[in-house]
Amino acid sequence: MLLNVIVKTNSRTNTIQIVNGIYNVSVKSKPQDGKANEDLIEVLSEYFSVAKSKVVIKRGLTTQHKSVEILK
């Protein structure tokens, strides 16, 4: 499953909202040294009840707009 994700960093809580098929994910960490991407993977793995290794960022490693694949 391929998802369009917009990441908001430096948030108070880790949350997910779905608007028009786009996942708006807020993460607590700052976008430094890949920590926001790590938090994104953790939040999505918990939301979809899959292992972290099953969540792959396909595009957008350094931007807020990402394509993320959830493997089965």
N, C-alpha and C positions, 0 to 999 in steps of 0.2 A: 504494500500500500504506500503510495507516494503522497506526501502532505506538503502543502504550502504553509510556511511558518513565518511569523513575524515575532522577533524576540525583543523584549524590553528588559534591559539590564538594570541593576542597582535598585531593585524593587524591595518592598518590605516583606513580601511573601512570594512563594513560588505558586503561581496560578495558571490555569488554562481557560481561555474563553474562545468559543468558535463563532465567527461572524462570517456569513456568506461563504462557508467552506474553507476559510482561512483560520488557522490556529494561531491565536495571539497568546504567546507564552511569556509570562513575567518571571524572571529569575532574580535571586538575591545578589548574586555575585556581579563583579565588575567585568567588563570585557577585556581582561588582561590575561595573557598567557593561556588562553583557551579555557579559562575557568567557567565562563558563561556557557560555552558549548558543552562542557562536562555537565553543568547543571541542567541544561536543556535536555540532554540525553537521559539524565536521571529522572527528570519530571515526566518526560514522555514514556519512559519505560514503566514507571509506576502507573501512569494513566491508562496505558494499553495492556498492563499486566504481562510484560515480556521482559526478558533479560536485557541488560544494557547493551550487550553485544549485538542485539537484534535491531538496534536503533542506529541508523547510519545517516550522517549528514552528507548528502550528495553534492549540493551546491551552496555556496554562500558561507564558507567558513569564517570569513572576515566581515560579513555584513549582517544587518538585522533581518533581511529577507532571505530565507533559506528554503531549500527543498530537502525534506527528510524522508527517508524510506524506513518503514517498519517491516522487518523480515519476519517470516513465520517459521 
